[in-house]
Structures are given as structure tokens and as C-alpha cells.
Amino acid sequence: MIIKRELSQAIKKLAGVYPIISLTGPRQSGKTTLVKTLFPNYDYINLENPDDRAFAEEDPRRLLNQNKKKGLIIDEAQRVPHIFSYLQEVADNAKQMGKFIITGSQNFLLLEKITQSLAGRVALFNLLPLSLKESLKSGNKYALLDHHLFNGFYPVLFDRAIAPENYYPNYIQTYLERDVRSIINVSNLSLFQRFLKSCAGRTGQLINLSSLGNDLGISYKTVRDWIAVLEASFIVYLLFPYHKNFNKRIVKQPKLYFYDTGLLCSLLQITSREQLAHHYLRGSIFESFVITEQIKKSYNRGELPIYYFWRDSTGHEIDLIIEKGLQQYPVEIKSGETLKPDFFKGLKYYQKISGVKPDNCYLVYGGTKKISTQAAQAISWKKTDSMP
């Protein structure tokens, strides 16, 4: 089953004006399927395949020039770093726009080579696992929130009959063996896996690198480097605090989130939807879901996400602030299905000190109804795409 991805339109548009398209994202997010669907007549080479990689290493010029009429998809391009220098030369002489499509699952390594060799010649895109809207269009009929949170959104779960509790442990092991070891020299993978699980236990929290390192017996620098690895491979992201303080002392530490709630549940050793329903981190898992849905929406438009949270030293907090031009849209996130007056306290306080109008404020909750109040628009978790 081919799942239509929302990013398709943005890629096709820029493939008409850039000689190279770059698509990064986590393993098994659907990158190869997407580019093969969008460019069905292009030749394809996967540089994780030993034979293809040897060809690219030994004769990159021949590889890039062997077919003048067709385009070329180069999967996992970061595996042969010097190919980017040859791509620069060929791209400068290419009359055909969108001739080369390069993909990779390690954003740090791929971007490093692109900025060194291909600046101005390449359009950059990120493909995350399915959005809620995409998963529903693919035939996902689950009505309950906890089904979505527990299952997660990797395409293979909708394409094959694989249970999440079977899929994610294998995904994590493959990630550790293939990606982590190729980015950094980790001799103790079991320690890195403990680190990954410790990060899962801190989802939605301010990240304190020293505290995390002390818990595991590793240095501050090691924690910092390992967090960067998780970011580069699209496992976690850091949400940074909003920079305007409104005359109040604000926190400076970022908050840690996971891109996929199914992967997060697996790392937390949540083995069933019933267990998730009563888990102490369910609220943080839901928060991760809502914020990631917004990030997916930005990426699927071909835009960079501009999102923050806000918290002052007295404990007032806004879970998400969306910036669009000169406008900002504060969002509170509550996993409960029943709206309560307390849900709006943070938004009311923020309106008072910032001057933001209630019409610009949202509350996303675990229920199903849309309700307009004097403090904000309360919307269901099913309608997060209706926010700006």
C-alpha cells in the first residue's frame, strides 16, 4: 500500500527549480518509498548496499554521469562523503532541475556535507513518520487516543500486520547497531540504551545534562554529544524557551521530547494500551504527540518549525508557542477528556502579561468537541491541524 504523503507537493514544486533535492528523516519513515513514487523513472542506488557503495567510492563521476536523460536517487548518501564534491560539479553543469535526489537517515552527517559542498544548489526537506491525518487516510480506523499514542506513526505499522510491541524493540536495536555506531564511537551500546531510556523517562521535562550524566555515571560532554546523536537521527528534539520575558525571570533550559509516541512507549516499557491509560507519564506522552504533530505540519509544508515553550521562575507555563510572522499563538495541552476551568489558568495569565488576544489562544485536550471560551479555543486532539 502506497500512503500519500503531504510533503509530496512541496518536493515536486522545488524539484523544478533546484538541481538537487535532499530528503532526511528517521529510518523507516518512508523516504525511499516517497522519492521512488514521486520520481518513478529515476535510476536508484543505495549506498548501504556494499556493491553500490563500492561503485560510488571507486568511480563517482561515472555514477553521476552514466545516464544523461534520467535522474538519479542516491539513498543513504552520507555513506560516501566524497560524492558530494562530485555532485557539486555535476549540479553546476546540469540543465535538468531535480536531477539528483539524495536521502539519508543521519541528518548531522548529511547536512555537514551539504553545507560544505552543495549550498545554494539543494532544497532541503525532512520526512517524519506519518501525521495523524496521513495515518487516518491510510486506513487507520482507531477512534481512541491511546491507540494512536501506543501504536505510534511509523508507516510500516500501517502497511503490514506488525504489533507495536514487536516492532519497536527491533527498531531500537537496529538503530543502536547501525546508526549510533556509524555516528560516534560507542563501545558500550548497553549504556547508550540506558541513556536512551533515561531520556524517555524525562520526556516533556526541562533537560538537565549534568543530572542525566550523574544518574548514568557519564560526563556532561558525553551527555551533550549523545543528545546531539539522538537529534541527528530524529529520535528526540529539544523545544527551547521563548525569549521574551515580559519582565519575569524565565527558564533557559530546553525541554526534551520524542518524535514518535510508539517508540517512546516502548522505551518506557509500556506494553499495552491499557497500561498506557494509567501510566504516570501519559500526559507528557500526549504533549509530545501534539507538539510533534505541529512539527510534522511545518516540515510537510517545506517550512522550518518555529516553536517554543514559555515558563517563568514562579511556575507559570505555556506548553507551546507557535510563531507566524509577527503573530504568536499560545497553546496549552491537557490529556484529560473533560474540560476543567484549571486548564485555562496558564493561558489567562499569559494573556495578561503578554497582551495576546484570546482568539489567538488554543487548548488541545483529550476530548472530541470543539468549544470556544472567553480564554481560548478548546480543540480536540483529532483537530490539531486546525491550529496555525
C-alpha positions in Angstrom: 0.0 0.0 0.0 1.4 3.4 -1.0 0.5 6.1 1.5 0.2 9.5 0.0 2.5 11.9 1.9 1.7 15.5 2.5 5.3 16.5 1.8 4.9 15.4 -1.9 3.6 18.8 -3.2 6.5 20.8 -1.7 9.1 18.4 -3.1 7.7 18.4 -6.6 7.5 22.2 -6.6 11.1 22.8 -5.6 12.4 19.9 -7.9 11.5 22.3 -10.7 14.0 25.0 -9.6 16.8 23.1 -7.8 19.1 20.6 -9.3 19.3 18.6 -6.1 16.7 17.6 -3.6 17.7 16.3 -0.2 15.3 14.3 2.0 16.3 13.3 5.5 14.3 11.7 8.3 14.5 8.7 10.7 14.9 5.2 9.5 11.7 3.7 8.1 9.8 7.0 7.9 9.1 6.3 4.2 11.8 8.3 2.5 12.7 5.8 -0.2 9.1 4.9 -0.9 8.2 8.6 -1.3 11.0 9.5 -3.7 10.5 6.4 -5.8 6.8 7.3 -6.0 7.5 10.9 -7.0 10.3 10.1 -9.4 9.3 6.7 -10.8 11.6 6.9 -13.9 14.8 7.8 -12.0 17.6 5.3 -11.5 18.2 4.2 -7.9 21.3 3.4 -5.9 21.5 2.6 -2.2 24.9 3.3 -0.6 24.2 1.0 2.3 24.5 -1.8 -0.3 28.1 -2.9 -0.5 28.2 -3.2 -4.3 26.6 0.2 -4.8 28.8 1.8 -2.2 31.9 0.4 -3.9 30.8 1.7 -7.2 30.3 5.2 -5.7 33.6 5.2 -3.9 35.7 3.9 -6.9 34.1 5.9 -9.8 31.7 8.6 -8.5 32.0 10.6 -11.8 30.8 7.7 -13.8 28.0 7.0 -11.4 26.6 10.6 -11.7 27.1 10.8 -15.4 26.1 7.3 -16.6 22.6 8.3 -17.6 22.2 11.8 -19.0 18.5 11.6 -19.6 17.2 10.2 -16.4 17.6 11.5 -12.9 19.2 9.6 -10.0 18.1 8.7 -6.5 21.0 8.2 -4.1 19.8 6.6 -0.9 21.8 7.0 2.3 24.2 9.4 0.5 26.2 10.2 3.7 27.8 6.7 3.5 30.1 8.0 0.7 31.1 11.5 1.9 33.3 12.5 -1.1 30.4 12.0 -3.6 29.2 15.5 -2.5 32.1 17.2 -4.1 31.4 15.5 -7.4 27.7 16.3 -7.1 28.6 20.0 -6.8 30.4 19.8 -10.2 27.7 17.9 -12.0 24.9 20.1 -10.5 26.6 23.3 -11.7 26.6 21.9 -15.2 23.2 20.3 -15.1 20.4 21.7 -17.3 17.8 19.4 -15.7 16.4 20.6 -12.4 15.6 18.0 -9.8 18.1 15.6 -11.5 19.5 14.2 -8.2 17.5 13.1 -5.2 19.7 12.3 -2.1 18.3 10.8 1.0 19.7 10.0 4.5 18.7 8.9 7.9 21.5 10.8 9.7 20.8 14.5 9.4 24.0 15.6 11.1 26.3 13.8 8.6 24.2 14.7 5.6 23.8 18.4 6.4 27.6 18.7 7.2 28.4 17.5 3.6 25.6 19.6 2.0 26.7 22.9 3.7 30.3 22.2 2.7 29.7 21.4 -1.0 26.1 22.0 -2.1 25.0 25.3 -0.5 22.6 27.1 -2.9 22.2 24.0 -5.1 19.9 21.9 -2.9 16.4 22.1 -1.5 16.2 20.5 2.0 13.3 18.5 3.3 12.6 16.4 6.4 10.2 13.5 6.4 9.0 12.3 9.8 6.7 9.3 10.5 3.1 9.8 9.4 1.0 12.6 10.8 -2.3 11.8 12.3 -4.1 13.0 9.2 -1.9 10.8 7.0 -2.4 7.7 9.2 -6.2 8.2 9.0 -6.1 8.5 5.3 -4.1 5.3 5.1 -7.0 3.3 6.6 -6.2 3.7 10.3 -9.7 3.4 11.9 -8.7 3.7 15.6 -11.1 6.0 17.4 -9.3 6.1 20.8 -6.5 8.4 21.6 -4.5 5.7 23.5 -4.5 3.5 20.4 -2.7 6.2 18.4 -0.3 7.1 21.2 0.7 3.4 21.8 0.9 2.5 18.1 2.9 5.5 17.0 3.1 6.5 13.4 5.8 4.7 11.5 4.4 3.7 8.1 5.3 0.0 8.3 2.8 -0.4 11.1 0.0 0.6 8.7 1.5 -1.3 5.8 2.0 -4.6 7.5 0.4 -6.6 10.3 3.1 -5.8 12.9 2.3 -5.3 16.5 3.9 -2.2 18.1 5.3 -4.3 20.9 7.1 -6.4 18.4 8.2 -3.6 16.0 9.7 -1.0 18.3 12.2 -3.2 20.3 13.7 -4.4 16.9 13.7 -0.8 15.6 15.6 0.4 18.7 18.2 -2.5 18.4 18.7 -1.8 14.7 19.1 1.9 15.4 21.7 1.2 18.0 23.7 -1.2 15.9 23.6 0.7 12.6 23.2 4.5 13.3 24.7 5.1 16.6 27.9 3.3 15.8 28.2 5.0 12.5 27.9 8.5 14.0 30.0 8.1 17.2 32.4 5.6 18.6 30.2 4.0 21.3 31.9 0.9 22.8 29.2 0.2 25.3 25.8 0.1 23.5 24.0 -1.2 26.6 25.0 2.1 28.4 23.7 4.1 25.4 20.5 2.2 25.5 20.1 3.0 29.2 20.8 6.6 28.3 18.0 6.4 25.7 15.6 5.0 28.2 16.6 7.7 30.8 15.7 10.3 28.2 12.4 8.7 27.6 11.7 9.0 31.4 12.4 12.7 31.1 10.1 13.5 28.1 8.3 16.8 28.5 10.7 17.9 31.2 13.5 20.5 31.3 16.6 18.7 30.4 19.5 18.9 32.8 22.6 17.4 31.2 24.6 17.2 34.4 21.8 15.4 36.3 21.3 13.0 33.5 25.1 12.3 33.4 25.3 11.8 37.1 22.5 9.2 37.0 24.4 7.2 34.5 27.9 7.8 35.6 28.9 9.6 32.3 30.3 13.1 31.8 28.4 16.3 30.8 30.2 16.3 27.5 29.2 12.7 26.7 25.6 13.5 27.5 25.7 16.6 25.3 27.2 14.5 22.4 24.8 11.7 22.8 21.8 14.1 22.8 23.1 15.5 19.6 23.2 11.9 18.1 19.5 11.4 19.1 18.6 14.7 17.5 20.6 14.0 14.3 18.8 10.7 13.8 15.3 12.1 14.5 14.7 10.3 17.7 14.4 13.3 20.0 14.1 17.1 19.7 14.7 19.9 22.1 12.0 22.6 22.5 13.6 25.9 23.6 12.1 28.5 25.8 10.5 31.7 24.4 13.0 34.5 24.5 10.6 37.3 25.6 10.5 37.5 29.4 7.7 40.1 30.0 9.6 41.4 33.0 9.7 38.0 34.6 12.7 35.6 35.0 12.3 32.8 32.6 13.9 29.4 32.5 16.7 28.9 30.0 16.9 25.1 29.7 15.1 23.4 26.8 12.5 20.6 27.2 13.1 17.1 25.7 10.5 15.4 23.5 10.4 12.3 21.3 9.3 12.4 17.7 7.2 9.2 17.9 5.0 8.2 20.8 5.0 4.5 19.9 8.8 4.4 20.2 8.6 6.4 23.4 6.1 3.9 24.9 8.4 1.1 24.0 11.4 2.8 25.7 9.2 3.3 28.8 8.3 -0.4 28.7 4.7 0.3 28.2 3.4 -3.0 26.7 -0.3 -2.3 26.2 -2.8 0.4 25.6 -4.4 -0.4 29.0 -1.1 0.2 30.7 -0.6 3.5 28.9 -4.0 4.7 30.1 -2.8 4.6 33.7 0.8 5.5 33.2 2.2 8.4 35.2 3.8 9.9 32.0 0.7 9.7 29.8 0.2 13.5 30.0 3.8 14.0 28.8 3.4 11.4 26.0 0.2 13.2 24.9 2.1 16.6 25.0 4.9 15.0 22.8 2.2 13.9 20.3 0.6 17.3 20.0 3.8 19.2 19.6 5.2 16.7 17.1 2.0 17.0 15.0 2.8 20.7 14.6 6.4 20.0 13.7 5.2 17.5 11.1 2.8 20.1 9.7 5.6 22.6 9.2 8.0 20.0 7.6 5.3 18.8 5.3 4.8 22.3 4.0 8.5 22.5 3.4 8.9 25.0 6.2 11.2 25.1 9.3 9.2 24.8 12.5 9.3 27.8 14.8 8.0 26.7 18.1 8.8 27.4 21.8 7.5 26.9 25.3 7.3 29.5 28.0 7.9 29.2 31.7 8.8 31.7 34.4 10.6 31.2 37.7 7.3 31.2 39.6 5.9 28.2 37.7 3.6 29.8 35.2 3.9 27.9 31.9 2.7 27.7 28.3 3.3 24.3 26.7 3.7 25.5 23.2 4.1 28.9 21.4 3.6 29.0 17.7 5.2 31.9 15.8 3.8 33.0 12.5 5.3 36.3 11.3 4.5 38.9 13.9 1.8 36.8 15.5 2.1 34.3 18.3 -0.3 31.6 19.3 0.0 30.1 22.8 -1.2 26.5 23.2 -1.9 24.6 26.4 -2.0 20.8 26.2 -4.1 18.7 28.5 -4.7 14.9 28.1 -7.9 14.9 30.1 -11.2 14.3 28.2 -13.2 16.6 30.4 -12.6 20.4 30.2 -11.9 22.0 33.5 -11.5 25.7 34.5 -8.0 25.0 35.7 -6.9 24.0 32.2 -7.1 27.7 31.2 -5.2 29.3 34.1 -1.9 29.4 32.3 -3.4 30.9 29.2 -5.2 33.6 31.1 -2.1 34.6 33.0 -0.1 34.7 29.7 -2.7 36.9 28.1 -2.4 39.3 31.0 1.4 39.8 30.8 1.8 39.5 27.0 -1.2 41.2 25.5 -2.0 38.2 23.3 -5.7 38.1 22.5 -7.9 35.1 23.5 -8.7 34.5 19.8 -5.0 33.6 19.3 -5.0 31.1 22.2 -5.7 27.3 21.9 -6.2 24.5 24.4 -5.7 21.0 22.9 -7.3 18.3 25.1 -8.1 14.6 25.1 -11.8 15.1 24.3 -13.6 15.2 21.0 -15.5 18.5 21.0 -14.5 22.0 19.8 -15.6 24.6 22.3 -15.0 28.4 22.2 -14.5 30.0 25.6 -13.5 33.5 26.7 -10.0 32.3 27.3 -9.2 30.2 24.3 -10.5 27.9 21.6 -10.6 24.4 23.0 -10.0 21.8 20.3 -9.8 18.0 20.2 -6.6 16.1 19.7 -8.1 14.9 16.4 -8.0 18.5 15.1 -4.5 19.7 15.9 -4.0 20.5 12.2 -6.6 23.3 12.5 -4.1 25.4 14.5 -2.0 27.9 12.6 
